[in-house]
Amino acid sequence: MELNKCSRCGAFYTTSSNVCPNCVPKDTCDQLNLKNFLVENEMPASIEALSADTGISMKNLNRFLDNDDFNVYL
């Protein structure tokens, strides 16, 4: 069994995801909000503006935008 550190909250957990089981629903909700925002709006000029527009932290935005799922919107 391998301990992992949640990239969202910093808690330790043992599943293979990059976030702990408590943060999975939060991540899913934020990713859906980000996808909807990017579909309906132009990409803001900065990550700070995107964070302000979506309410998603810059830390999590950077993590999401590094994911290939969001390359379609960029």
C-alpha positions as CSV (number, residue, x, y, z in Angstrom):
1,M,0.0,0.0,0.0
2,E,1.4,3.3,-1.1
3,L,0.7,6.7,0.6
4,N,0.0,9.6,-1.7
5,K,-0.4,13.3,-0.9
6,C,-3.6,14.9,-2.3
7,S,-2.6,17.6,-4.8
8,R,-5.7,19.6,-3.7
9,C,-5.8,19.6,0.1
10,G,-2.5,17.9,1.1
11,A,-4.1,15.0,3.0
12,F,-2.5,11.6,2.8
13,Y,-4.5,8.7,1.2
14,T,-3.9,5.3,-0.4
15,T,-5.9,5.3,-3.6
16,S,-4.2,5.8,-7.0
17,S,-5.9,9.1,-7.9
18,N,-4.0,12.4,-7.7
19,V,-6.6,13.7,-5.1
20,C,-7.9,12.1,-2.0
21,P,-11.4,10.6,-2.0
22,N,-12.8,13.6,-0.1
23,C,-11.6,16.0,-2.9
24,V,-12.8,13.9,-5.9
25,P,-16.3,15.5,-5.9
26,K,-14.8,19.0,-5.6
27,D,-12.4,18.3,-8.4
28,T,-15.2,17.0,-10.6
29,C,-17.3,20.0,-9.9
30,D,-14.5,22.5,-10.6
31,Q,-13.5,20.7,-13.8
32,L,-17.1,20.8,-15.1
33,N,-17.4,24.5,-14.2
34,L,-14.1,25.2,-16.0
35,K,-15.2,23.3,-19.1
36,N,-18.5,25.1,-19.2
37,F,-16.8,28.4,-18.8
38,L,-14.3,27.7,-21.6
39,V,-17.1,26.6,-23.9
40,E,-19.2,29.7,-23.3
41,N,-16.5,32.4,-23.0
42,E,-13.2,33.4,-24.5
43,M,-10.1,32.4,-22.6
44,P,-9.1,35.3,-20.3
45,A,-5.7,36.9,-20.8
46,S,-4.3,35.5,-17.6
47,I,-4.7,32.6,-15.1
48,E,-5.5,35.2,-12.5
49,A,-8.5,36.4,-14.5
50,L,-9.6,32.9,-15.2
51,S,-9.5,32.2,-11.5
52,A,-11.5,35.3,-10.7
53,D,-14.1,34.5,-13.4
54,T,-14.5,30.8,-12.3
55,G,-13.8,30.9,-8.6
56,I,-11.3,28.1,-9.0
57,S,-7.9,28.5,-7.3
58,M,-4.9,29.2,-9.6
59,K,-3.3,26.0,-8.1
60,N,-6.1,23.9,-9.3
61,L,-6.5,25.7,-12.6
62,N,-2.8,25.0,-13.4
63,R,-3.4,21.3,-12.5
64,F,-6.5,21.1,-14.6
65,L,-5.0,22.9,-17.6
66,D,-2.0,20.6,-17.6
67,N,-4.5,17.8,-18.3
68,D,-4.9,16.9,-22.0
69,D,-8.7,17.0,-21.6
70,F,-8.5,20.8,-21.7
71,N,-6.3,21.2,-24.7
72,V,-9.4,21.3,-26.9
73,Y,-10.5,24.5,-25.2
74,L,-7.2,26.4,-25.3
